[in-house]
Each structure stands twice: as C-alpha cells, then as structure tokens.
C-alpha cells in the first residue's frame, strides 16, 4: 500500500479528540487526537490489524473496514473516496500521449465563449488550453508552458499574493485538489516531481501538503485583482471532457450585469484591439 495511506490516517485521527466520540481522556497525550488503539476499538478491528494498516503492511482491506474507519474518523464524502483510493492504489501503464493535448473540438468550444474566460486543466493542474479572455485574465499567453501550472504559479510566483486577495484560501484549495489527484495517480513521475519541487521551494506548500487535506474543486468562487481591470469576483464551474476524463474545462461565470461582467467585457475588447 502507498505511504499516503498511513500519513492520511494519522492526520485524520489527529484532528479528533476522544471526548468528541465519548471516550475518556486519560491525562495529557503526547500527540493530539485519537490513539490507534481507540480507532481500532471503535472500528471493530484488532489493534494489530489497524497498526499494520497505518504502516502499509496490511492485507487487502475490505469495504466494511474502510467504511468503519471512515465513520470513526468522521470523513466527509471526498475524504471517504480518497481513503478507498490510497488504500487500494491502482497502478497504471504508460500514459497515453494525447492525454496532455486538447482536441481541436474542445479548443473550438473554448474559443466560442467570447465573453467567458475558460481553460482546460490537466491532472497535474497544468493549463493545457485556454480562450482569449482566460489568457487575458490570467496571462497564460505571456508565460512559458512550465509556468502554466496552477500550484507552481500560486506558490512560486511572488505576484500571486497580489493577484489573489484571498491567497491563503486559493493556496489551500490548490493543494487539496493536487493531493486528491496524487492519490489517484500514485505512479505519475511528473506529478511526484512537481510535489517534490514545491515542497523544496515553498515552506507554505510543504506545510499545507503535510496536512493531507483533500478537496475536489468542482465549483466555487475566487477573486482576482487584475492589474488592468481591477477586482474581478468570479464563480467557476468545472466540466469533465468525456473523451479525456483526466481533463477538465474550467469556466468562470460572472454574474450578469455585475461590475465584474463589465470589466471582463472591457478586457475582452482590449484583447481584441491588441492593447
């Protein structure tokens, strides 16, 4: 089993106090949260079995045991699914070359959304394609391909702190989404290299990565303080590309008639005029 399983379980039991589950607390504990013995007892498995599970030495674990552990650790739906993923890592063959390319039809779809910023994101959170307005909002056309990676931009580009008024929230969201994808792709060398690079170059990333938070960023909102247009308040939705399920189309959806919609229209006109 992948080492992520033990780290994830330890992080989850570390956030729950015994009192929350009706267990007595016997004085001061060396580390916060539940002991392994307590998790095992509440999940209905032997202590030895649970210890071996955390150490990655356990046998193939059943759905019933995983569900019991998820219940004890109070995992949400995304965390529960992630537990299944890291407990049973699925090894893959070589990645198909076309997985990093965007079909012409998808690019045409992006380009048809003239008033809506939209881009395609890959499993390592690389921006693979975008329309003109997304390029103007995020500056993709002015960056090298290796810099069109969202976590790398958020954590390694000093300008990101000024670009995102809620930088801590954006950063936490990026890490949680990348962690989720890393659990699904345990043998992706490029993803592992990316995580290693970010851990080595960013203390913030290293700290957040160690928290083992997981989140599927399917929809939400973000603010961008654009250097030309000012503050943009944007909702976003994500759509999976059916022919490439590891690619997602991210679409920013400003409220109709809002200041942001007007500023995006102005940005679009500047981009068309080549400003």
BAVO-655933 format. One line per 8 residues: number of its first residue (from 1); their letters; for each residue x, y negated, z of N, C-alpha, C. Coordinates in steps of 0.2 Angstrom, whole numbers, padded with zeros to 4 digits. Atoms other than C-alpha are relative to their C-alpha. Layout:
N
NUM> a> X,Y,Z,X,Y,Z,X,Y,Z; ... .
This chain:
275
1> xxxxxxxx> 0004,0006,0000,0000,0000,0000,0004,-0006,0000; -0004,0006,0000,0006,-0018,-0003,0000,-0003,0006; -0001,0004,-0007,0013,-0028,0011,-0004,-0005,0001; 0005,0005,-0002,0000,-0041,0009,-0006,0003,0004; 0005,-0003,-0004,-0012,-0029,0017,0001,-0001,0008; -0002,0001,-0007,-0003,-0029,0034,0000,-0008,0002; 0000,0007,-0001,0000,-0048,0033,-0007,-0003,0001; 0007,0003,0000,-0018,-0052,0029,-0004,0003,0006 .
9> xxxxxxxx> 0004,-0002,-0006,-0025,-0041,0043,0002,-0003,0006; -0003,0004,-0006,-0013,-0049,0056,-0003,-0007,0000; 0002,0007,0000,-0018,-0066,0050,-0008,-0001,0002; 0007,0000,-0001,-0037,-0062,0051,-0001,0001,0008; 0001,-0002,-0007,-0036,-0054,0069,0003,-0005,0004; -0003,0006,-0004,-0025,-0069,0075,-0005,-0005,0001; 0005,0006,0000,-0040,-0081,0072,-0006,0002,0004; 0005,-0002,-0004,-0052,-0071,0083,0002,0001,0007 .
17> xxxxxxxx> -0002,-0002,-0007,-0052,-0072,0102,-0004,0006,0002; 0004,-0006,-0003,-0058,-0057,0112,-0006,-0002,0003; 0006,0002,-0003,-0071,-0067,0120,-0005,-0001,-0005; 0005,0000,0006,-0080,-0070,0103,-0003,0006,-0001; 0003,-0007,0002,-0083,-0051,0102,-0002,0003,0007; 0002,-0003,-0007,-0087,-0049,0121,0005,0004,0003; -0006,-0003,-0004,-0070,-0042,0126,0003,-0003,0005; -0003,0004,-0005,-0062,-0046,0142,0007,-0002,-0002 .
25> xxxxxxxx> -0007,0003,0001,-0046,-0056,0141,0004,0001,0006; -0004,-0002,-0005,-0033,-0049,0152,0006,-0005,0001; -0006,0004,-0001,-0022,-0064,0156,0003,-0003,-0006; -0003,0004,0006,-0010,-0073,0144,0002,0005,-0005; -0002,-0004,0006,-0007,-0065,0127,0006,-0002,-0003; -0006,0002,0003,0010,-0065,0118,-0002,-0004,-0006; 0002,0004,0006,0001,-0070,0102,-0008,-0001,0000; 0008,0001,0000,-0017,-0077,0099,-0003,0006,-0004 .
33> xxxxxxxx> 0004,-0005,0004,-0031,-0066,0093,-0001,0006,0003; 0001,-0007,-0002,-0036,-0048,0094,0006,0004,0000; -0005,-0005,0000,-0024,-0034,0098,-0002,0005,-0005; 0002,-0005,0004,-0023,-0020,0086,-0004,0005,0003; 0004,-0005,-0004,-0030,-0008,0099,-0007,-0002,0000; 0007,0002,0000,-0045,-0019,0100,-0004,0000,-0006; 0003,0000,0006,-0048,-0020,0082,-0002,0008,-0002; 0001,-0007,0001,-0046,-0001,0081,-0006,0003,0004 .
41> xxxxxxxx> 0005,-0002,-0004,-0058,0002,0095,-0007,-0003,-0003; 0007,0003,0002,-0072,-0010,0088,-0001,0003,-0007; 0002,-0003,0007,-0070,-0002,0070,-0001,0007,0000; 0001,-0007,-0001,-0071,0015,0077,0005,0005,-0003; -0006,-0004,0003,-0054,0022,0071,0005,0000,0006; -0005,-0001,-0005,-0039,0028,0081,0005,-0006,-0001; -0005,0005,0000,-0026,0016,0086,0006,0001,-0005; -0005,-0002,0004,-0013,0026,0077,-0001,-0001,-0007 .
49> xxxxxxxx> 0002,0001,0007,-0023,0025,0061,0000,-0007,-0002; 0000,0008,0001,-0025,0006,0062,0007,-0002,-0001; -0007,0003,0000,-0007,0003,0066,0004,0002,-0007; -0003,-0002,0006,-0002,0014,0051,-0002,-0004,-0006; 0003,0004,0005,-0014,0004,0040,0003,-0007,-0001; -0003,0007,0000,-0006,-0013,0045,0007,0001,-0002; -0007,0000,0002,0011,-0006,0042,0001,0003,-0007; 0000,-0002,0007,0006,0000,0025,0002,0008,-0001 .
57> xxxxxxxx> -0002,-0007,0000,0009,0019,0029,-0006,0004,0001; 0006,-0004,-0001,-0009,0024,0030,-0002,0004,-0007; 0003,-0003,0006,-0018,0036,0018,-0005,-0004,-0004; 0006,0004,0003,-0031,0031,0006,-0005,-0001,0004; 0005,0002,-0005,-0043,0021,0016,-0007,0000,-0003; 0007,-0001,0003,-0062,0024,0014,-0003,-0007,0000; 0004,0006,0000,-0075,0011,0011,-0003,-0001,0007; 0003,0001,-0007,-0083,0014,0028,0005,-0003,0005 .
65> xxxxxxxx> -0005,0003,-0005,-0067,0010,0037,0002,-0007,-0002; -0002,0007,0002,-0063,-0006,0026,-0006,-0004,0002; 0006,0003,-0002,-0081,-0011,0029,-0001,-0002,0008; 0000,0000,-0007,-0080,-0008,0048,0006,-0006,0002; -0006,0005,-0002,-0063,-0018,0049,-0003,-0007,-0002; 0002,0006,0002,-0071,-0032,0039,-0005,-0003,0004; 0006,0002,-0005,-0086,-0033,0051,0004,-0002,0006; -0003,0002,-0006,-0074,-0034,0066,0004,-0006,-0001 .
73> xxxxxxxx> -0004,0006,0002,-0063,-0047,0058,-0004,-0006,-0002; 0004,0005,0002,-0078,-0057,0053,0002,-0003,-0007; -0002,0002,0006,-0073,-0058,0035,-0006,-0002,-0004; 0005,0002,0004,-0083,-0068,0023,0000,0004,-0007; 0001,-0004,0006,-0088,-0061,0006,0006,0000,-0004; -0006,0000,0004,-0072,-0067,-0003,0005,0004,0003; -0005,-0004,-0004,-0061,-0060,0011,-0001,0007,0000; 0002,-0007,0000,-0070,-0044,0011,0002,0003,-0007 .
81> xxxxxxxx> -0002,-0003,0007,-0067,-0041,-0008,0007,0000,0000; -0007,0000,0001,-0049,-0046,-0006,0003,0005,0004; -0002,-0006,-0004,-0047,-0033,0008,0000,0006,-0004; 0001,-0006,0004,-0053,-0020,-0004,0006,0000,-0005; -0005,0001,0005,-0041,-0027,-0017,0007,0002,0002; -0007,-0001,-0003,-0025,-0027,-0006,0001,0007,0003; -0001,-0007,-0003,-0029,-0010,0002,0001,0005,-0005; -0001,-0005,0006,-0030,-0002,-0015,0003,-0004,-0006 .
89> xxxxxxxx> -0003,0003,0005,-0018,-0011,-0026,-0001,0004,-0007; 0001,-0004,0007,-0022,-0007,-0045,0006,-0002,-0004; -0006,0002,0004,-0005,-0006,-0054,-0003,0000,-0008; 0002,0001,0007,-0007,-0012,-0072,0006,0002,-0005; -0005,-0001,0005,0003,-0008,-0088,0002,-0007,-0003; -0002,0007,0003,0011,-0022,-0099,-0006,-0004,-0001; 0005,0005,0001,0001,-0037,-0100,-0001,-0001,-0008; 0001,0001,0007,-0007,-0040,-0117,0003,-0007,-0002 .
97> xxxxxxxx> -0003,0006,0002,0002,-0054,-0127,-0006,-0006,0000; 0005,0005,0001,-0014,-0063,-0131,-0004,-0002,0006; 0003,0003,-0006,-0019,-0065,-0113,0003,-0007,0002; -0003,0006,-0002,-0008,-0080,-0112,-0002,-0005,-0006; 0002,0005,0005,-0016,-0088,-0128,-0007,-0001,0000; 0007,0002,0000,-0033,-0096,-0131,-0002,0001,-0007; 0003,-0001,0006,-0044,-0090,-0145,-0002,-0007,-0003; 0002,0006,0003,-0047,-0104,-0158,-0007,-0002,0001 .
105> xxxxxxxx> 0007,0001,-0001,-0066,-0102,-0155,0000,-0004,0007; 0001,0003,-0007,-0063,-0107,-0136,0003,-0007,-0001; -0003,0007,0001,-0052,-0122,-0142,-0005,-0004,-0003; 0005,0003,0003,-0066,-0127,-0153,-0005,-0002,0005; 0005,0001,-0005,-0078,-0126,-0139,0002,-0006,0005; -0002,0005,-0004,-0067,-0137,-0128,0000,-0007,-0004; 0000,0006,0004,-0065,-0150,-0142,-0007,-0003,-0001; 0007,0003,0001,-0084,-0151,-0144,-0003,-0004,0006 .
113> xxxxxxxx> 0003,0004,-0006,-0086,-0158,-0127,0004,-0006,0001; -0004,0006,0001,-0080,-0175,-0131,0000,-0005,0006; 0001,0004,-0006,-0087,-0183,-0115,0001,0003,0006; -0001,-0004,-0006,-0082,-0170,-0103,0007,0003,0000; -0006,-0003,0000,-0065,-0165,-0098,-0001,0007,0002; 0000,-0008,-0001,-0062,-0146,-0099,0006,0003,-0002; -0007,-0003,0002,-0047,-0135,-0100,-0001,0008,0002; 0000,-0007,-0001,-0043,-0116,-0099,0006,0001,0005 .
121> xxxxxxxx> -0005,-0002,-0005,-0034,-0109,-0084,0001,0007,0000; -0002,-0007,0000,-0024,-0093,-0084,0000,0003,0007; 0000,-0004,-0007,-0022,-0080,-0069,0005,-0003,0005; -0005,0003,-0004,-0007,-0089,-0063,-0001,-0008,0001; 0002,0007,-0001,-0016,-0106,-0063,0004,-0004,-0005; -0003,0004,0005,-0007,-0111,-0079,-0005,-0003,-0004; 0004,0003,0005,-0016,-0123,-0090,0002,0002,-0007; -0002,-0003,0007,-0017,-0114,-0107,-0002,-0005,-0006 .
129> xxxxxxxx> 0003,0004,0005,-0028,-0126,-0117,-0004,-0006,0003; 0004,0005,-0003,-0037,-0142,-0115,-0003,-0005,-0005; 0003,0005,0005,-0048,-0155,-0124,0003,-0007,0001; -0003,0006,0000,-0043,-0173,-0127,-0001,-0004,0007; 0002,0003,-0006,-0052,-0180,-0112,0004,0003,0006; -0004,-0004,-0005,-0044,-0167,-0100,0007,-0002,0000; -0007,0002,0001,-0027,-0171,-0107,0001,-0007,0002; -0001,0007,-0002,-0030,-0190,-0104,-0001,-0001,0008 .
137> xxxxxxxx> 0001,0000,-0007,-0037,-0187,-0086,0006,0003,0004; -0005,-0004,-0004,-0023,-0175,-0081,0007,-0001,-0003; -0006,0001,0003,-0009,-0180,-0093,0004,0006,-0002; -0003,-0007,0003,-0006,-0162,-0100,0004,-0001,-0006; -0004,0001,0007,0000,-0169,-0117,0007,-0003,0001; -0006,0003,-0002,0014,-0178,-0108,0005,0005,0004; -0004,-0004,-0004,0021,-0163,-0099,0002,0006,-0003; -0002,-0006,0003,0031,-0148,-0103,-0004,0006,0002 .
145> xxxxxxxx> 0005,-0005,-0002,0022,-0131,-0103,0001,0003,0007; -0002,-0003,-0007,0031,-0125,-0086,-0003,-0005,0005; 0003,0005,-0005,0024,-0141,-0078,-0008,0000,0000; 0007,0000,0000,0006,-0137,-0083,-0003,0006,0004; 0002,-0005,-0005,0004,-0125,-0068,-0003,-0004,0006; 0003,0004,-0005,-0008,-0132,-0056,0004,0000,0007; -0004,0000,-0007,0001,-0126,-0039,0007,-0004,-0001; -0007,0004,0001,0018,-0132,-0046,-0001,-0007,0000 .
153> xxxxxxxx> 0001,0007,0000,0011,-0149,-0050,-0002,-0003,0007; 0002,0003,-0007,0002,-0151,-0033,0005,0000,0005; -0005,0000,-0005,0017,-0146,-0023,0006,-0003,-0001; -0007,0002,0002,0032,-0151,-0033,0000,-0007,-0003; 0001,0007,0004,0026,-0167,-0042,-0001,-0005,0006; 0001,0005,-0006,0028,-0182,-0029,-0006,-0004,-0002; 0005,0004,0002,0015,-0191,-0040,-0007,0003,0002; 0007,-0003,-0001,0001,-0178,-0035,-0003,-0003,0007 .
161> xxxxxxxx> 0002,0003,-0007,0000,-0186,-0017,-0004,-0006,-0002; 0004,0006,0001,-0006,-0202,-0025,-0006,0001,-0005; 0005,-0002,0005,-0016,-0194,-0039,-0006,0003,0004; 0006,-0003,-0003,-0027,-0184,-0027,-0001,-0003,0007; 0001,0003,-0007,-0034,-0194,-0012,-0001,0005,0006; 0000,-0005,-0005,-0038,-0178,-0003,0005,0006,-0002; -0006,-0004,0002,-0021,-0170,-0007,0000,0007,0005; 0000,-0006,-0004,-0022,-0158,0008,-0006,0005,-0002 .
169> xxxxxxxx> 0005,-0004,0002,-0039,-0151,0003,0001,0003,-0007; -0002,-0003,0006,-0033,-0149,-0015,0005,0005,0000; -0006,-0004,-0001,-0017,-0141,-0010,-0002,0007,0003; 0002,-0006,-0004,-0026,-0128,0002,-0004,0004,-0005; 0004,-0004,0005,-0038,-0124,-0012,0004,0003,-0005; -0005,-0003,0005,-0024,-0121,-0025,0003,0006,0003; -0004,-0006,-0003,-0015,-0109,-0013,-0005,0006,0001; 0005,-0005,-0001,-0031,-0100,-0008,-0002,0004,-0006 .
177> xxxxxxxx> 0002,-0003,0006,-0035,-0097,-0026,0006,0004,-0003; -0006,-0003,0003,-0017,-0092,-0031,0001,0007,0004; -0001,-0006,-0004,-0017,-0080,-0016,-0005,0006,-0002; 0005,-0004,0002,-0033,-0072,-0022,0002,0004,-0006; -0002,-0003,0006,-0026,-0069,-0039,0006,0004,0001; -0006,-0005,-0002,-0010,-0062,-0032,-0002,0006,0002; 0002,-0006,-0003,-0019,-0049,-0023,-0003,0005,-0006; 0002,-0004,0006,-0027,-0044,-0040,0005,0002,-0004 .
185> xxxxxxxx> -0006,-0001,0005,-0010,-0044,-0049,0006,0002,0004; -0006,-0001,-0004,0002,-0036,-0037,0007,0001,-0004; -0006,-0002,0004,0014,-0031,-0051,0002,-0005,-0005; -0001,0006,0004,0014,-0048,-0060,0007,-0003,0001; -0007,0003,-0002,0033,-0053,-0060,0000,-0007,-0001; 0000,0008,0001,0029,-0071,-0067,-0004,-0003,0006; 0004,0003,-0006,0016,-0074,-0053,0005,0001,0007; -0004,0000,-0006,0028,-0067,-0040,0006,-0005,0000 .
193> xxxxxxxx> -0005,0005,0001,0042,-0078,-0047,-0002,-0007,0002; 0003,0006,-0001,0030,-0093,-0046,0000,-0001,0008; 0001,0000,-0008,0026,-0089,-0027,0007,-0001,0003; -0007,0001,-0003,0045,-0087,-0023,0002,-0007,-0001; -0003,0007,0002,0049,-0104,-0032,-0003,-0005,0005; 0004,0005,-0004,0035,-0113,-0022,0002,0001,0007; -0002,-0001,-0007,0040,-0105,-0006,0007,-0003,0002; -0007,0002,-0001,0058,-0110,-0008,0000,-0008,-0001 .
201> xxxxxxxx> -0001,0007,0002,0055,-0128,-0014,-0005,-0004,0004; 0005,0004,-0003,0039,-0133,-0004,-0001,0003,0007; 0001,-0002,-0007,0038,-0132,0015,-0008,0001,0001; 0008,0000,-0001,0019,-0136,0014,-0003,0006,-0003; 0003,-0006,0004,0016,-0122,0001,0002,0006,0005; -0002,-0005,-0004,0026,-0110,0012,-0004,0001,0006; 0004,0000,-0006,0016,-0114,0027,-0007,0002,-0001; 0007,-0002,0002,-0001,-0113,0018,0000,0007,-0002 .
209> xxxxxxxx> 0000,-0006,0003,0004,-0097,0009,0000,0005,0006; 0000,-0004,-0005,0008,-0089,0026,-0007,0001,0004; 0007,-0001,-0003,-0010,-0092,0032,-0004,0005,-0003; 0004,-0006,0003,-0017,-0079,0020,-0007,-0002,-0001; 0007,0001,0002,-0032,-0089,0016,-0001,0002,-0008; 0001,-0002,0007,-0041,-0083,0000,-0007,-0004,-0001; 0007,0004,0002,-0055,-0093,-0010,0000,0000,-0007; 0001,0000,0007,-0062,-0091,-0027,-0003,-0007,-0001 .
217> xxxxxxxx> 0002,0007,0002,-0063,-0109,-0034,-0005,0000,-0006; 0005,-0001,0005,-0079,-0106,-0044,-0003,-0007,-0002; 0004,0006,0000,-0087,-0123,-0041,0002,-0005,0005; -0001,0005,-0005,-0084,-0139,-0031,0001,-0007,-0002; 0000,0007,0002,-0079,-0157,-0032,0008,-0002,0002; -0007,0003,-0002,-0062,-0167,-0032,0000,-0007,-0002; -0001,0007,0002,-0057,-0185,-0033,0007,-0001,-0003; -0007,0001,0003,-0043,-0191,-0044,0000,-0008,-0001 .
225> xxxxxxxx> -0001,0007,0001,-0036,-0208,-0043,0004,-0002,-0006; -0003,0000,0007,-0032,-0211,-0061,0004,-0007,0000; -0004,0006,0000,-0018,-0224,-0064,-0003,-0005,-0005; 0003,0005,0005,-0028,-0232,-0078,-0008,-0001,0002; 0008,0001,-0001,-0047,-0229,-0074,-0002,-0001,0007; 0002,0001,-0007,-0046,-0229,-0055,-0003,0006,0002; 0003,-0006,-0003,-0056,-0217,-0044,-0005,0004,-0004; 0004,-0004,0004,-0064,-0203,-0053,-0003,0006,0005 .
233> xxxxxxxx> 0004,-0005,-0005,-0077,-0192,-0042,-0003,0005,-0005; 0002,-0005,0005,-0079,-0176,-0052,-0002,0007,0004; 0002,-0007,-0001,-0089,-0160,-0049,0003,0004,-0005; -0003,-0004,0005,-0082,-0145,-0058,-0004,0007,0001; 0003,-0007,0001,-0089,-0128,-0064,0005,0004,-0003; -0004,-0004,0004,-0079,-0113,-0070,-0004,0006,-0003; 0003,-0005,0004,-0084,-0100,-0083,0005,0005,-0002; -0005,-0005,0002,-0075,-0084,-0087,-0001,0001,-0008 .
241> xxxxxxxx> 0000,-0001,0007,-0070,-0081,-0105,-0002,0008,-0001; 0002,-0007,0000,-0079,-0064,-0109,0005,0004,-0004; -0005,-0004,0003,-0065,-0058,-0121,0006,0000,0003; -0006,0000,-0004,-0052,-0063,-0109,-0002,-0001,0007; 0002,0001,-0007,-0058,-0060,-0091,0004,-0004,0005; -0005,0003,-0005,-0042,-0067,-0083,0001,-0008,-0002; 0000,0007,0002,-0045,-0084,-0092,-0007,-0003,0002; 0006,0004,-0002,-0057,-0097,-0085,0000,-0007,-0003 .
249> xxxxxxxx> 0001,0007,0003,-0064,-0113,-0093,-0003,-0004,0006; 0001,0005,-0005,-0064,-0127,-0080,-0003,-0006,-0003; 0004,0006,0003,-0077,-0141,-0084,-0001,-0005,0006; 0002,0005,-0004,-0078,-0157,-0075,-0007,-0003,-0002; 0007,0002,0001,-0096,-0163,-0073,-0002,-0006,0004; 0002,0006,-0004,-0098,-0181,-0068,-0007,-0002,0000; 0007,0001,0000,-0115,-0187,-0063,-0002,-0005,-0005; 0002,0004,0005,-0124,-0195,-0077,-0002,-0007,0003 .
257> xxxxxxxx> 0001,0007,-0002,-0124,-0214,-0076,0004,-0003,0006; -0004,0002,-0005,-0111,-0214,-0062,0006,-0005,-0002; -0006,0004,0001,-0096,-0226,-0061,0006,0005,-0003; -0005,-0005,0003,-0085,-0210,-0065,-0002,0001,-0007; 0002,-0002,0007,-0095,-0206,-0081,0002,-0006,-0004; -0002,0006,0004,-0092,-0224,-0087,0007,0000,-0001; -0007,0000,0001,-0074,-0223,-0083,0003,0005,-0004; -0002,-0005,0005,-0072,-0207,-0092,-0002,-0002,-0007 .
265> xxxxxxxx> 0002,0002,0007,-0081,-0214,-0107,0006,-0005,-0002; -0005,0005,0001,-0068,-0228,-0106,0006,0003,-0002; -0006,-0004,0001,-0054,-0216,-0105,0000,0003,-0007; 0001,-0003,0006,-0061,-0207,-0120,0001,-0004,-0006; -0001,0005,0005,-0061,-0222,-0130,0007,-0003,-0001; -0007,0002,0001,-0044,-0227,-0126,0004,0006,-0003; -0003,-0006,0003,-0038,-0209,-0130,-0001,0000,-0008; 0002,0000,0007,-0047,-0211,-0147,0004,-0005,-0004 .
273> xxx> -0003,0006,0003,-0039,-0228,-0150,0008,0001,0000; -0007,-0001,-0001,-0022,-0221,-0145,0004,-0005,0005; -0002,0005,-0006,-0020,-0233,-0130,0005,0004,0004 .
